Amino acid sequence: MLILLPPSESKSSRARGRRWRPESLSWPELTPARLDVVRELAAVSGRPDAADALGVSPGLTDEIARNLRLDTAPAVPVAELYTGVLYDALDLASLDAAGLRRARRFVVVQSALHGALRLTDRVAPYRLSMGVRLGSLGPLATWWRPRVGPVLTAAAGSGLVVDCRSSTYAAAWPPSGELARRWVHVRVPGATHMAKHTRGLVARAICELPATPRSPRALADALAAGFEVALEPPERVGRPWILDTYPR
């Protein structure tokens, strides 16, 4: 199983500690691609029009400056790096030992800078969205798609892909072929804030299950104890199942 999460714009940092080591991250075969993005991001972040190019407010100069220190800044475990509504609801720190083991095995954060990350990976704080057209690389979602596709397909194996990503990040890897039959998109009708919160709760609930669901219907049934759920089959071949969720 994979539980796919988006990153968050808000990130924690550390004053001291080991720096990021590209070769230490999950899926080391992505290292050349990651370094390509790091180099392009540094070049763009050093330009006078960096804020405009990165799609952020001109007032976020300190966060843009982080992109120039990626190889020297202290790295933070992914489990602690991302903050905000979704990650507050996931609340990794309060999971019991079994739940945390499952989270480390299941959860993948789709990153505009690193492609894909596990919770145990350590990276420096950065500012970059998957919706950015980054210099010579072009649109990042398009650029990453052929690179992360093979590694995430292999990581999913025969399990479900539970998709809690926003549409911007989902564009970087839509499961295809036989795997698409086990792709479940978690949809939360309503405000964005509630959607992020609910997806965090869903990811946490899956990590707390005593057994791993093996089908979309089994997933919906397992979550029904804590959520109002409605499962819709794919609208056509290659599209995901839709799991509408509402906290009880």
N, C-alpha and C positions, 0 to 999 in steps of 0.2 A: 504494500500500500504506500501511496504517496499522499500527503496532505500539502497542497501547494498554497503558500501564503505570499502576499505582496510584502515588500518592505514598508517602512514608514519614513516619512520625511524627517521626523524627529529621531535623533540618535543620541545615545550616551557617549561619553568619552572618558579617558583616563589621563591623569597627569604624568604617569610614568608606567613603564612596562615594556615588554618585548614588542618589537615592531612587526608589522605584517610580513609573513614569509610566503610568497606565492606558491611555492612548491608544497606547502603543508596543507593546502586546502583540499577539500573533497573534490573528486574528479580532476586530478592533476593534468589530464589531457586537455583541459580548458586553459591551462596556464598561458600558452602563447596568445590566445584570444583575450584573456584578461589583461595581459600586459599591453596589447594593442589598444584596448580601451583606456587603460591608465595613462598611456602616453598621449593619446588624443585628448583626453580630459584635461590633463595638465596644460597642454598647448592652448586649448580653448579657455581654460580658467585664468590664464595669464593675460588674456586680451582685454582691452578697455571695454569691449561690449560683452564681457563674459556673462553678466546677469541676463541679458537679452538672449544670448545664444543658449543658455541653460534653462531658460524659461522661469527664472526666479526673480523675486523683488530685488531692485538695486540696493535695498537696505541689508541684504543678507551677505555682505562682503566677507564677514568672518567665516560663514559656512562655505562660501566659494573658495576661500583661502585654504580650507582643509584639503581641497583637491590638489594642492601644490605640495602637500606634506605626506602623501600616502605611503611613501617608502621609509619615512622616519618617525611618524606619529605612533604612539602606543596602540597596539591592536586590542580590540575588545571582542570577547566571545559573542557570536551571533545571538545566543540565548539572552544576552544582556544589551546588545547594541541597539536593537529597534525598540522604540517606546511608542506610546500613543494608545488609542482606543482599542484596537484589535489585540495588541500585545498585553494591555492591561487585563482584558478579558481572558486571554489565554493563561496568564499568570503562571508561568513555568515554575517560578520559585516555590509555589505552594503545592505542586504535584508530588504525590508520593513516589517512592523509588521506582516502582513498576511503571507508573504513568510517565515519569521522566525518561525511562529507558525507551518506551514506545515513542515518545515525542522525538527523541534523538534519532530513532530509526525511521519514523514516518515523515517528519516535517522537512520540507524544502522551501527555502525563501528564494523567490525569483528576484535576482538583483540586476539592475541596469549596468552596474560596474563589473560584477563577477559572474554573471550568468545564472548560477545557481549555487546555493550555500546550504550546508547543514548547520544545525544549532551549535555544534562543537567547533566549527571553524572560527578563526580569529581574524578580523580585518579592521583596518583603520576607519574611523568615521569619514563619510564622504557626502557630497551633494550631487545627485544625478538621478534623473527620472527616465524610465523606459520610453516615455513619449518624446524624448529629445532627438533631434537630428544632429548627431555629433560629428562635426567637421567632415573629414574625408570618409568616415564610416557610414554616414547617412543615418536614416532612421534606425534607432537601436533595436527595436523589436524585430525588424526585418533582418538586421545584421546578426542578431543572436540566434534566430530561429534554427538555421541549419547546424549551428554549433552545439546548442544545448539539446536539440531534439534527440540525437542518438544516446546521449548519456542518461537523460531522464527516462527515455523509453526502456532502456536496460534496467535502470533503477526501479521502475515500476514493476517489472517482472510480470507475474500473473495476477497481481493485486489490483485493487481499485485505485483510481486517481481522483481524489476528492479536491475539487478546485474551489478555493476560497479567494482567488485573485480578482483584482479589478480588471476591467476590460483592457486597460493599457498594458498590463503585465501578461494577461492571458494571450495577447497577440504574439508574444515572444515564443510560445510553444503550445499550439493546439494539438493534443494527442490525436493520432491518426491510425488508420488501419484497424487491426483487431483490438488494439488498446482503446480506441474510441468507444467500443462497446462497454467499457468499464470506467468511463469518464463521467463523473457526476459533478455538475456545477451547483454550488450552494448559492441560492438566490434568496435575498431578504427584501421583499417589497417594502418600500418606505424610504425614509431619510437615510442619507449616506452614513451619518453617525451611528444610527441603529444597525445598519448593515455591517459595518466594521465590528461593532460590539458583538453582534450575534455570530458572525463568522469566527471570532475568537472563541466564543463559548462552544461552538460546534467542534472546532479543532480540539479544544480541551476535552470535551465529552468523548470524542473518539479515542483519545489517548487514555482515558479512564475506563474504557470498555474492557471487560474480562476476556473477550474473544474478538478477533479481528473479522469484521464482516467481509464476505467474499463476493457479494453482488450488490447492485444498487438497491434492490428491494430489502436485502438483509440490513444494509446501512440505515435505510429509512425506518425499518422496524426497531433497530437497536436505539436510534435516537428518539423514538416516539415517547419514551418514558420522561424525557425532559423538555421536549419541544413539540409544538404543533407542526406536523410535517405533511407535505403533499408531494408525491413523486410523479413527474411527468416523463414519459418515454421520449427519446430523441425525435425531433421533428423530421429528420432525414438521416440517412447513413452518414457517419462521420461527425455528427453533432452530439453534444453531451446529453445525458439525462439531466433533468432539472429537479433539484430538491428545494422546494420552498420551505423555509424554516421560520418559526416564530417562537421565541422563548415563552414558556408557560408562565 
